[in-house]
Amino acid sequence: MIIINEDLCKGCHLCLFMCYKNVYAISSEANKKGVQLPYTNFEDRCTGCGVCELICPDQAITVDVNTNWWVGKEDNSFNPKFTNGKK
């Protein structure tokens, strides 16, 4: 459900601090750039809200589009009614 591009991530850990479900943890090993990357430790807790994807300054996180609320259910297209509030 959550994809972290290790080549783009600089290890700021904003995703870790912003996730209210505590999905992320910090790796104990550094990558080739010397950065301790976040990883999804408790992916089953993820609600697919997309906060981590939006907060990432390097666009290194992708939350599975098929589960996001702004995507149409039938054909996986953008849902134009997502902004419509209750009348």
N, C-alpha and C positions, 0 to 999 in steps of 0.2 A: 504494500500500500504506500509506503514512504520510500522514496529514492533519494539518496544523498550522493551528489556528484563529488567524489573525492578530489578531482582535479580543480574544481571551482571553489571548494570550501577553504576558507582561511582560518577556521577555528575560533571564530568570535563567540560562539556558543549562545548567541541570541535565541536560537531555537530551543535550547535547553531551558533558558530562563523564562521564555514566553509561553511554553507549553503548560497549560493548566492541568493536564492529565499526567504529567511527568513521564512522558513517553521516551525521552532521550536520556542517554548517559554519555559520559566522556570516556573515550578509549584510553586504556593505560599505555598503549604503544603509539609512538609518533609515526606519521607517514613519511614519505620521501622528502617532504618539505620541512619536516621537523614539527609538524602540527599535530596536536592530539585532537582528532576528529570526533564529533558526536556520532552516536549510532543509536538505532532504535532498540532499546532494551525491553520495552513493554509495548510492542506494536498493537497488541490486543486491546489496549486502553484507548487507542486513537479513535477519535470521533470523525476524523476527516474534515475538521473545521477549516484547515488551510492557513491558520495563523503562522505556523512555522514557515510555510512557503512564502507568505507575504512579507514577513519580517526579515527574511534572509537577504542581506545586502548584496550577496554575490549570486543570487538566484541558483543556489546549489541544491535546493530541496524541491522535489516534486511530489505532491500528494496525488495519489491515483485519481485521475479526473472522473473515472466512471462512478465514483462514490460521492462526488461533491454535489451539493444541493442546487447549484446554479446550472447544472447540466440537465438537459431534457432526458427523461427516462426511456422513451421509446427508441429514439434514433441516436442518442449520445451527442446531440447538438446543443448549442447554447440555448438556454431556456429564457425567452424574452419576458416571461411573467414573473421572474424571480424578484423584481422590485415592487410588484403589486402588493400593497398592504391589505389589511382587512377593510371591507367597506361597511 
